[in-house]
Amino acid sequence: MVNFADGDLPLTWYPTNPFTGGIDRVGSGGFSRPVTVDVTGNYDLSIGGSFPGLMKILVDGVQAYSGRSMVEENSFLTNTLTKVYLSAGRHTLTVLYNKPALLPGGDVDSRFGPIYLSTQYAGDVKVKQVSNSRFDQLCTRNLDWIAIAR
C-alpha cells in the first residue's frame, strides 16, 4: 500500500477519514512516494476512491497510467488502473492530478487513495465452502473474507 497521507502533500490536499492512506478536497497538484517490492513481477496497480480529473501515475519517471474514474461518492471503492512490471527493490511512485474545471462533476471534492500494488488478482481467488459443523477450523486460517450463506 502506498499511503498518500504519509508525507508532503500539495496545500489543497488533506488526509481523509475514516479510511487510512487517502486524501480529500483535492485540487491540482502531485507528489512522489518511495515504494519497495520484495519480488520481481507483474503488479496490479489499484486506487481507492474516485477522481473526475485527469490522473497520471508514474513509476520511476515512466508513465504507467493516465485517465479518469467515474465519480462515485464511495471512498472505499477500489479501482484497478493498470498492471506494472517491477523489479525487486525500491521504486518511486509519482501521482499527478489535474482537477477538471469544465467537466460534469468537476467541482466535486475528490477523495482518493491509497494506491495498492498486488501480485494477487481477485480473479485468481478460489471460493471454498465449509459446512457449519466445521466453522471452528476457520479460526486458525489466514482468510480475507468469510460469508455465511444459508
C-alpha positions, 0 to 999 in steps of 0.5 A: 500500500502506498499511503498518500497521507504519509508525507508532503502533500500539495496545500489543497490536499488533506488526509481523509477519514475514516479510511487510512492512506487517502486524501480529500478536497483535492485540487491540482497538484502531485507528489512522489512516494518511495515504494519497495517490492520484495519480488520481481513481477507483474503488479496490479496497480489499484486506487481507492476512491474516485477522481473526475480529473485527469490522473497520471501515475508514474513509476520511476519517471515512466508513465504507467497510467493516465485517465479518469474514474467515474465519480462515485461518492464511495471512498472505499471503492477500489479501482484497478488502473493498470498492471506494472512490471517491477523489479525487486527493490525500491521504486518511486511512485509519482501521482499527478492530478489535474482537477477538471474545471469544465467537466460534469462533476468537476467541482466535486471534492475528490477523495482518493487513495491509497494506491495498492500494488498486488501480485494477487488478482481477485480473479485468481481467488478460489471460493471454498465452502465449509459446512457449519459443523466445521466453522471452528477450523476457520479460526486458525486460517489466514482468510480475507473474507468469510460469508455465511450463506444459508 
